[in-house]
Amino acid sequence: MGLGSMIGTGVFVSIGLCAEKTGVLLLFAVPLAGLVALCNALSSAQLAARFPVSGGTYEYANRLLNGPIGFAAGWMFICAKSASAATAALGLAGYLLNALQWEGPDSKHVILAVSVLIVPLSLVLFGIRQSNQINSVVVSITLCALSLLIMAGVTAVLILPDFSTLWNAVLSQKSELDSAGNTPHDFSSLSFTSVHWSDFLEATALMFVAFTGYGRIATLGEEVKRPRTTIPRAIAITMLISVLVYMGISFTALSTLGTERLYRATMEQAAPLEIVARQLETAFANQHGLWRFLPAGILTAAILVGAITAMTGVLLNLLLGLSRVLLAMGRRKDLPVLLTRVHPEYGAPRPAILVTGGIVLLLVLIGSVKLAWTFSALTVLFYYGITNLAALRLQSSERLYPAWVSICGLIGCLFLVVFIDGRPWLAGAIIMAIGFGIRSLSNFYQNR
């Protein structure tokens, strides 16, 4: 389940947002974000092994810290993952628009994003077993498409002059033209010295969101067999695969488009890798070797299919995790008990799933990929800060890993969150106040 969440929105959309801040240093921001996420993943693994229940950090904080902190964790999870789901829906719409070549109204992106949200929402309503089966197919297709793109990108750097020139330009801090002399690549913005350290750390914070898919494993603790051994192993495998894929795609995207074009492709269409694929196909068009035997447009088609399946998989996993946290919060009466109703045949908490869909829908209507992803980064870093804090309260006999792992995770989260753009902070404070207001009303009416 976790791999389906990690290999999704981050790789197909957010890489362009981060590249705008870091240039070639994105190749260093990715593993740094993965390292912080790994500490958090190990803390989550310990907690999930000790408390194999749905709800994730919301449940752990309630049991090991206190009720208000637990509620804050649950509410921030809802905010963070709803924003991530909205980004996924907008990204899915962007790739679909490119695939369909639909010339519609200016609002066509948001209209299509709302429409595509209905499909994964319907699947989740019919239970986790069906969603798990679909998730396996989605991940396989996505990994194949991304692997093909990475191979094409590495090959281009090795054999095509335009691509190998990019890395020479990075080191010399110059701007160059392609072989035709008419398509400027802003290589100077990719240089090591042109990036401010605060921008690098903000990009690392934004990339961190992409690696938090391991949370899907922890929040589904009740539905995983042998959680004490299965959860830590699954997290380690998914983290390793994800970091390698992100490194490969970052290298390919920067080599192909450069910083500015990659960022524009993300902001204007939310489909940067489709443009990367088209650029690579154009570059290989007149070359000899294996690539000339491939059908025309095969690389672009593979990325479109991979992106569409990946975004669908992301939405499936996020809707599952969100609905389970709402279910747990309803059970503790922090939210209305209506959310605790479970379908007798499919075992799905349908009221919680429908509420989840409604929240994501509202965020989709805003229509901003950058705002949604940045807000997700802000809230998810606080959320996993609480995760590490809860892990530090475990007894020595209950820990699977040394306490310093959770300390590093806590420091990493609190350090990175400081560098998030200031605009989402006000929205986060207001939404948190609204959440505690809902909690107070819910407790009042249910305890009368």
FENGI-V779663 format. One record per helix or strand. SS is the DSSP state (H for helix, E for strand). FROM is the first residue (numbers start at 1). TO is the last residue. If there is no record, write none. Layout:
ss={SS:SS}
from={FROM:FROM}
to={TO:TO}
//
This chain:
ss={H:H:E:H:H:H:H:H:E:E:H:H:H:H:E:H:H:H:H:H:H:H:H:H:H:H}
from={2:9:54:57:67:108:128:161:176:184:187:192:197:214:220:221:227:272:290:298:337:350:369:396:403:423}
to={6:50:54:64:100:125:159:172:177:185:190:194:210:219:220:223:269:284:293:331:340:366:391:398:417:446}
//
